[in-house]
Amino acid sequence: MCSSDLVENNSTKVKKVKLQVLSIDGKVLFTKEKKHFNKQCGYGSFGGYDDNCIFYLYGEAPQFPYIIDFEYTVECKSLFYLTGETFQHYIPVDSVSFTVNSTDGTIIHSKLYGSDALPIISDYNGITSYQWVLNNIPALESIKYLPPDAREEIHLSLVCEQLSFGGYTLPEVSWYGIGMWYNELYQSKCNTVPLQESFSMEEIYNNVIENVRYVAIEIGVGGFQPYDAALTESRAFGDCKDMSTLLVSRLHNQDITAYPVLVLTRDNGRIDPDFPNLGFNHAITVAIEGNDTTWMDPTCNSCTYGELPSGDEDIDVLVVTEEGGVLRRTPASKPKDNQILRNTSLYIAADKTVHVSCQIKMFGNLGRSMRGRLDSKTKNERREYLESYINGNESLFDLSTFSFENMDDINEPFIMHIEAKGIKKVDKIGKKWYINPYLFFREKNITKVKTSDRKYPINFSYPYQVIDSITIQIDTSLQVDSVKFIKPDTIETSFNFFATKAKQVDNLFYCIVTKDLKTYQVNPDQFLEYEMYYQRLKKITSKYIKLYTH
């Protein structure tokens, strides 16, 4: 096991650890103390270095079921690191007791989510004690496509008044105060020397993402305070707050109003506007020029100017202005921002085998996602992935060749070229051949989430648009008496749009399929509409072109 709570650094020390594993009838199977735990120091999860040491343990696996009794004591020199605790996990918890002792009278603000249990507050010998006791906490259910903030898991958020660390003090527990505190941390770090020539915002942004690598070195207050912008620029690496500060500094050099922005990314939950705290995990930049506001994430080296990665989109963030922190919302994607344009040719050869030629253009989050999936893969791994892309959950085609365009040019759409051959010949029953033009919308490959017992929204990450242009050509040697074609059809809901239309010219058949996902998630009050949409979609995409022969 590994506990994120068992962390030591220059300000935090693990004083006591006791782990017991008991049988279901209460017999102690084994006991471990701090000395039995392994300790790993120095390297964070994003290719950087920090001063945290994590305690972890590879324990014996007793026969199920069993009980884990885990107790630890952590001493903090600064309450800077006291941000909260999670009480609910994917296993049930019989009881939990969590106590915070303030030895200097610091007032601690708290908010317990998912439970109405109140803290027990007591004072004894100058120590103020805050204690939370909870019993019979049910296990979290594993739910697919669950938005990070959809259910109120039982967890505790904490923030302290007059929080001091590294010589910096939080003036007040408010979003304004947190902004003023971060102002003090970063303003003196905007120290790049103005250049002689003038640059546009886009040129400044491109210079940062092209010349500065993401590397995190976070020790002590460095978890929040950036390095000097001039240093980040000279050594050509830094973490998110370093790169954001460099970008702000360069924009200030051009007399452009710009601010750092503190973020809790979409996949890690949401900021609670009613409980100001330090629960951020990222920093980006916003610039204002006239009436135009431009959001930029300099750590996203696959984002063009004015684009944000999906984790930064449509969320509340804290903009750090000279007058303090201000909550604002980042812009949302539109379906056309994240687009796939597929041009597919199906050729039915004289021997009735099917040959596929496909060009796929990807934009926005979809293009970034595909670049990320393929960039670090070997040729064989790329082949395997693309075979799954074209086949989905079936085995219909063997991939012949593939190639890419603009893998490194983020200003152009990412383009894939795929050639494949059908494993089987065209389906024929009696004197009828069946051709399914919905190559990428076959029933087995359409993602549908069960909603009958679901009480949470369905997460789709971001809106997107797919336009499929399909051309089907039949070899002239194949004799076709008549054709039963697919009629045009349209489905439109509050969250989705699907349309198909087709035409025939001699032995060529043309189909256009358009799908727009309009939103980030589908809410429970839309589930009936969701079910009706998929019933219609299944009916439409199960239709075949029928060719009647002698």
C-alpha positions in Angstrom: 0.0 0.0 0.0 1.0 3.6 -0.4 -0.7 6.5 1.4 -0.6 10.0 0.1 -1.0 11.2 3.7 2.4 9.7 4.8 4.5 12.5 3.4 7.6 14.2 4.9 9.4 17.3 3.8 11.2 20.2 5.4 8.0 21.3 7.1 6.2 18.1 7.7 7.3 15.0 9.7 5.7 11.6 10.1 5.9 11.0 13.9 4.0 7.7 14.3 2.6 5.0 12.1 0.7 1.9 13.1 -0.9 -0.5 10.6 -2.7 -3.6 11.7 -4.5 -6.1 9.6 -7.1 -8.2 11.4 -9.2 -11.2 10.5 -13.0 -10.7 10.3 -13.3 -12.0 13.9 -10.8 -9.5 15.2 -7.6 -11.6 15.3 -4.5 -9.6 14.6 -2.8 -11.1 11.5 0.2 -8.7 11.4 1.3 -5.3 12.6 3.6 -2.7 10.9 5.1 0.5 12.3 6.9 3.4 10.7 10.2 1.5 10.7 8.7 -1.2 8.5 7.7 1.3 5.7 9.8 2.1 2.7 10.7 5.7 2.1 11.2 7.3 -1.3 12.3 10.9 -1.6 12.8 13.5 -4.3 10.9 12.8 -7.5 7.3 13.9 -8.3 5.0 12.4 -10.8 5.6 14.8 -13.7 9.3 14.4 -14.5 10.4 16.9 -11.8 11.9 17.1 -8.4 10.4 18.0 -5.0 11.4 17.7 -1.4 8.6 15.2 -0.5 9.4 11.8 0.9 6.6 9.2 0.5 6.2 6.2 2.8 4.9 3.0 1.3 4.6 -0.6 2.2 4.3 -3.9 0.3 2.3 -5.9 2.7 1.3 -9.6 2.9 -2.0 -10.5 1.3 -4.1 -12.2 4.0 -7.2 -14.2 3.2 -10.3 -12.1 2.3 -12.2 -10.7 4.1 -10.0 -8.8 6.5 -10.0 -5.4 8.4 -7.3 -2.7 8.1 -6.7 -0.5 11.1 -4.4 2.4 10.1 -3.3 5.1 12.5 -0.7 7.9 11.9 0.5 11.2 13.3 2.0 14.0 11.2 3.5 17.1 12.7 3.5 20.2 10.5 5.7 23.3 11.1 3.4 25.2 8.8 -0.3 24.7 8.1 0.4 25.5 4.5 0.3 21.7 3.8 -2.9 21.2 5.7 -5.4 21.1 2.8 -7.8 18.3 3.8 -8.4 14.6 3.9 -10.4 12.0 2.1 -12.6 9.7 4.2 -14.4 7.6 1.6 -12.6 5.0 -0.5 -13.4 2.1 -2.8 -13.6 -0.2 0.3 -16.1 0.4 3.1 -14.8 2.2 6.2 -16.2 1.1 9.6 -15.0 4.2 11.4 -12.6 7.1 11.1 -11.3 9.7 13.5 -9.3 12.7 12.1 -7.9 15.2 14.5 -6.0 18.5 13.9 -4.3 20.2 16.8 -3.4 23.9 16.5 -0.7 24.8 19.0 -0.5 28.6 18.2 -4.2 29.5 18.2 -4.5 29.6 14.4 -8.2 29.4 13.4 -8.9 26.5 10.9 -11.8 26.8 8.5 -13.3 23.5 7.3 -16.0 22.2 5.0 -17.0 18.5 5.0 -18.5 17.3 1.8 -20.9 14.4 1.6 -21.7 14.3 5.3 -23.4 16.5 7.9 -20.9 15.5 10.7 -19.7 18.5 12.6 -16.2 19.0 14.1 -15.7 18.6 17.8 -13.7 21.7 18.8 -12.0 21.9 22.2 -9.3 23.9 24.0 -6.8 22.5 26.4 -3.5 24.0 27.7 -3.3 26.4 24.8 -4.0 23.8 22.1 -7.1 24.0 20.0 -8.3 20.6 18.8 -10.5 19.9 15.8 -11.8 16.4 15.5 -14.1 14.7 13.0 -15.5 11.2 13.8 -17.5 9.3 11.2 -18.8 5.8 11.2 -20.1 3.2 8.6 -18.9 5.0 5.5 -20.0 3.0 2.5 -17.5 2.1 -0.3 -17.5 4.2 -3.4 -19.0 2.5 -6.4 -16.8 2.4 -9.5 -18.8 4.2 -12.2 -17.8 4.6 -15.8 -18.0 8.0 -17.5 -18.4 9.8 -14.2 -17.6 13.6 -14.1 -15.1 14.3 -11.4 -17.5 16.5 -9.4 -20.7 14.5 -10.0 -21.0 12.8 -6.7 -20.2 14.4 -3.3 -17.7 12.0 -1.9 -17.0 12.3 1.8 -13.9 14.5 2.0 -12.7 17.3 4.2 -11.3 20.6 2.9 -9.3 22.8 5.3 -7.7 26.3 5.2 -6.2 28.3 7.9 -6.3 32.0 8.9 -3.1 34.0 8.8 -1.4 31.1 7.0 2.4 31.7 6.9 5.0 29.9 4.9 8.4 30.9 3.5 8.0 34.5 4.8 4.6 35.0 3.0 1.3 35.3 4.9 -2.2 34.8 3.6 -3.9 38.1 4.5 -7.5 36.7 4.7 -9.4 33.5 3.9 -11.2 34.7 0.7 -10.6 34.5 -3.0 -9.5 38.1 -2.8 -7.0 37.2 -0.1 -5.6 34.2 -1.9 -5.1 36.4 -4.9 -3.2 39.0 -2.9 -1.1 36.3 -1.3 -0.1 34.9 -4.8 0.5 38.4 -6.0 3.2 38.7 -3.4 4.7 35.4 -4.4 4.9 36.0 -8.2 5.1 39.8 -8.9 8.8 40.2 -8.2 9.5 37.2 -10.4 8.3 38.9 -13.6 11.7 40.2 -14.3 12.5 39.5 -18.0 14.3 42.4 -19.7 12.2 44.2 -22.3 13.3 43.5 -25.9 14.0 46.2 -28.4 11.5 45.0 -31.0 7.7 44.6 -30.6 6.0 41.2 -30.7 2.3 40.2 -30.8 0.7 38.1 -28.1 0.7 35.1 -30.4 4.4 35.5 -31.2 5.2 35.7 -27.4 3.0 32.6 -26.6 4.6 30.6 -29.5 8.1 31.6 -28.3 7.4 30.2 -24.8 5.8 26.9 -25.8 8.5 26.2 -28.5 11.5 27.1 -26.3 10.6 26.1 -22.7 10.2 22.5 -21.6 7.9 21.5 -18.7 10.1 20.3 -15.8 9.0 20.8 -12.2 11.5 21.5 -9.3 9.3 22.3 -6.3 10.9 22.6 -2.8 9.1 24.2 0.1 7.2 27.3 -0.9 8.4 26.5 -4.5 5.2 24.4 -4.7 3.4 27.7 -5.2 6.1 30.4 -5.8 7.5 30.5 -9.3 11.2 31.0 -10.1 12.4 34.2 -11.7 11.0 34.5 -15.2 14.5 35.5 -16.4 15.9 32.3 -15.0 13.1 30.1 -16.5 13.8 31.8 -19.9 17.6 31.3 -19.7 17.6 27.7 -18.6 14.6 26.9 -21.0 12.6 24.8 -18.5 10.1 25.3 -15.7 6.8 24.0 -14.3 3.3 25.5 -15.0 3.7 28.5 -12.7 7.2 29.2 -14.0 6.0 29.1 -17.6 2.9 31.2 -16.8 5.0 33.8 -15.0 7.4 34.0 -17.9 4.5 34.4 -20.3 3.0 37.2 -18.1 6.4 38.9 -17.8 6.9 38.9 -21.6 3.4 40.2 -22.2 4.0 43.0 -19.6 7.1 43.9 -21.6 4.9 44.7 -24.5 2.4 46.7 -22.3 -0.2 44.0 -22.5 -2.4 43.4 -19.5 -1.9 39.8 -18.3 -2.4 37.8 -15.1 -1.5 34.4 -13.8 -4.5 32.1 -13.2 -4.7 29.4 -10.5 -6.5 26.3 -11.7 -8.0 23.0 -10.4 -8.1 21.0 -13.6 -11.4 19.5 -14.8 -10.3 15.9 -14.2 -9.4 16.6 -10.6 -12.7 18.1 -9.4 -14.1 21.7 -9.3 -13.4 24.8 -7.3 -16.1 25.4 -4.7 -16.9 29.2 -5.0 -18.3 29.2 -1.4 -15.1 27.8 0.2 -11.9 29.7 -0.6 -8.9 27.4 -0.2 -5.5 26.5 -1.8 -6.7 23.4 -3.6 -5.1 24.2 -7.0 -2.9 21.9 -9.1 -2.1 24.1 -12.2 -1.4 27.6 -13.4 -2.2 29.2 -16.7 -2.3 32.8 -18.1 -5.0 35.2 -19.2 -4.3 38.4 -21.3 -6.6 41.3 -22.0 -6.2 43.6 -25.0 -9.0 46.0 -25.5 -12.2 44.1 -25.3 -10.5 40.8 -26.2 -9.6 38.2 -23.5 -7.2 35.4 -24.4 -6.6 32.4 -22.3 -3.3 30.5 -22.7 -1.8 27.4 -21.2 2.0 27.5 -21.9 2.5 24.0 -20.7 0.4 22.7 -23.6 2.9 22.7 -26.4 0.3 21.1 -28.7 -2.2 24.0 -28.2 -2.2 26.8 -30.8 -2.6 30.4 -29.6 -6.0 30.9 -27.9 -6.6 27.2 -27.4 -6.9 25.5 -24.1 -6.5 21.7 -23.4 -9.7 20.0 -22.3 -8.6 20.0 -18.6 -8.7 23.8 -18.5 -12.0 24.3 -20.4 -15.3 25.6 -19.0 -14.2 25.6 -15.3 -14.0 28.2 -12.5 -10.5 29.6 -12.0 -8.9 32.2 -9.8 -7.4 35.1 -11.8 -4.7 36.9 -9.8 -5.1 40.6 -10.4 -3.3 43.5 -8.7 -6.5 44.0 -6.7 -6.6 40.4 -5.5 -8.1 37.1 -6.6 -11.2 37.1 -8.8 -13.2 34.0 -9.8 -13.8 33.7 -13.5 -14.8 30.9 -15.9 -12.7 29.7 -18.8 -14.3 29.4 -22.2 -15.9 26.2 -23.3 -15.2 24.3 -26.5 -17.7 24.3 -29.4 -18.2 21.1 -31.4 -16.4 22.6 -34.4 -13.3 23.3 -32.3 -12.8 19.6 -31.9 -13.5 18.2 -35.3 -12.9 15.0 -37.3 -13.2 15.2 -41.1 -13.1 11.7 -42.5 -13.0 11.0 -46.2 -13.4 7.3 -46.8 -13.5 5.3 -50.1 -14.8 1.8 -50.2 -14.1 -0.1 -53.4 -15.9 -3.4 -54.1 -13.5 -5.3 -56.4 -14.4 -7.9 -59.0 -13.8 -10.7 -56.5 -16.2 -8.9 -54.1 -13.4 -8.0 -51.6 -13.7 -4.6 -49.9 -10.8 -2.2 -50.1 -10.7 0.9 -47.8 -8.8 4.1 -48.3 -9.3 6.7 -45.6 -8.0 10.2 -44.9 -8.7 11.6 -41.4 -8.2 15.2 -40.4 -8.3 16.0 -36.6 -8.6 19.4 -35.0 -8.5 20.7 -31.4 -8.7 18.3 -28.5 -9.2 15.3 -30.8 -6.0 16.1 -32.8 -4.0 16.6 -29.6 -5.3 13.4 -28.2 -4.4 11.4 -31.3 -1.0 13.0 -31.5 -0.4 12.1 -27.8 -1.5 8.5 -28.4 0.7 7.9 -31.4 3.8 10.1 -30.7 5.6 7.7 -28.3 4.5 4.4 -29.9 6.6 2.1 -32.0 5.6 1.3 -35.6 4.0 -2.0 -34.5 2.2 -0.3 -31.6 0.9 2.3 -34.0 -0.3 -0.4 -36.4 -2.1 -2.2 -33.6 -3.8 1.0 -32.4 -4.9 2.0 -35.9 -6.3 -1.5 -36.5 -8.4 -1.1 -33.4 -9.4 2.5 -34.6 -10.8 1.3 -37.9 -12.3 -2.0 -36.6 -13.6 -1.0 -33.2 -15.0 -4.0 -31.5 -15.1 -6.2 -34.6 -12.6 -7.8 -36.9 -13.5 -6.6 -40.4 -10.4 -5.2 -41.9 -6.6 -5.9 -42.1 -4.5 -2.7 -42.1 -2.3 -2.5 -45.2 -0.5 0.9 -44.9 -0.7 4.0 -42.8 1.0 7.4 -42.7 0.7 10.7 -40.9 1.0 14.4 -41.7 1.7 17.4 -39.3 2.7 15.2 -36.3 4.8 18.2 -35.1 3.0 21.1 -36.8 0.3 22.1 -34.3 -0.9 24.9 -36.5 -2.2 22.4 -39.0 -4.7 19.6 -38.5 -3.3 16.2 -37.7 -3.9 13.9 -40.7 -3.8 10.1 -40.9 -3.9 8.1 -44.1 -5.1 4.5 -43.7 -5.3 1.7 -46.3 -7.1 -1.5 -45.4 -8.6 -4.6 -46.9 -11.8 -6.5 -45.8 -11.2 -9.8 -44.1 -14.4 -11.2 -45.7 -16.1 -10.5 -49.0 -19.2 -8.4 -49.3 -22.2 -10.0 -47.5 -24.5 -11.7 -49.9 -27.9 -13.4 -49.2 -29.5 -14.9 -52.2 -29.4 -12.3 -55.0 -28.8 -9.4 -52.6 -25.4 -7.8 -51.6 -25.3 -5.8 -48.4 -23.0 -2.8 -47.9 -22.9 -0.9 -44.6 -21.8 2.7 -45.3 -21.5 3.5 -41.5 -17.9 2.3 -41.2 -17.3 4.2 -38.0 -20.8 4.2 -36.7 -21.5 0.4 -36.5 -23.7 -0.6 -33.6 -20.9 -2.6 -31.9 -18.7 0.4 -31.9 -21.1 3.0 -30.6 -20.5 3.9 -26.9 -23.7 3.9 -25.0 -23.9 4.1 -21.2 -26.6 2.2 -19.2 -28.9 4.7 -17.6 -31.7 2.6 -16.0 -30.2 2.7 -12.5 -27.8 5.6 -13.0 -28.2 8.8 -10.9 -25.0 10.6 -12.1 -24.3 12.6 -15.3 -22.5 10.9 -18.2 -19.1 12.5 -18.8 -18.0 13.0 -22.5 -15.0 15.2 -21.7 -15.7 17.9 -24.4 -18.0 18.7 -27.3 -16.9 17.5 -30.8 -18.0 17.2 -34.4 -17.5 14.3 -36.8 -18.2 14.6 -40.5 -17.9 11.4 -42.5 -17.8 11.5 -46.3 -18.1 8.0 -47.7 -17.7 7.0 -51.3 -18.6 3.5 -52.4 -17.5 2.3 -55.8 -18.5 -1.0 -57.4 -16.3 -2.6 -60.0 -17.9 -2.3 -63.4 -17.6 -6.1 -64.0 -20.1 -6.7 -61.2 -23.7 -6.7 -62.6 -26.2 -4.8 -60.5 -29.9 -4.8 -61.6 -31.2 -2.4 -59.0 -30.3 -0.6 -55.8 -32.2 0.0 -52.6 -30.6 3.0 -51.1 -30.6 4.5 -47.6 -33.0 7.3 -47.0 -31.8 10.6 -45.4 -32.5 10.9 -41.7 -31.8 13.3 -38.8 -31.8 13.1 -35.0 -31.6 16.2 -32.9 -31.6 16.4 -29.1 -30.6 18.9 -26.5 -27.1 17.3 -26.4 -26.5 15.7 -29.7 -27.1 15.9 -33.5 -26.9 13.1 -36.0 -27.7 13.3 -39.7 -27.2 11.2 -42.7 -27.8 11.8 -46.4 -26.8 9.9 -49.6 -27.0 9.9 -53.4 -26.1 7.6 -56.3 -24.4 8.4 -59.6 -24.0 5.4 -61.8 -22.0 2.8 -59.9 -20.8 5.4 -57.3 -22.7 5.9 -53.9 -22.0 8.9 -51.8 -22.9 9.2 -48.1 -22.4 12.1 -45.7 -22.8 11.4 -41.9 -22.6 14.3 -39.4 -22.5 13.9 -35.6 -22.3 16.8 -33.2 -21.9 16.3 -29.5 -23.0 19.7 -28.1 -22.0 19.4 -24.5 -19.5 18.1 -21.9 -22.0 15.8 -20.1 -25.5 14.5 -20.2 -27.5 15.0 -17.0 -30.0 12.6 -15.5 -33.0 14.7 -16.5 -31.8 14.1 -20.1 -31.6 10.3 -19.8 -35.0 9.6 -21.4 -34.0 11.7 -24.4 -30.6 9.9 -24.4 -32.2 6.5 -24.6 -34.6 7.6 -27.4 -31.6 9.1 -29.3 -29.7 5.8 -29.2 -32.7 3.8 -30.2 -33.0 6.0 -33.3 -29.3 5.9 -33.9 -29.2 2.1 -33.8 -32.1 1.9 -36.2 -30.5 4.3 -38.7 -26.9 2.8 -38.6 -28.2 -0.7 -39.0 -29.5 0.0 -42.5 -27.5 -1.3 -45.5 -27.3 -0.4 -49.1 -28.9 -3.4 -50.9 -27.6 -4.4 -54.4 -29.9 -6.7 -56.4 -28.1 -9.0 -58.9 -29.2 -11.6 -61.4 
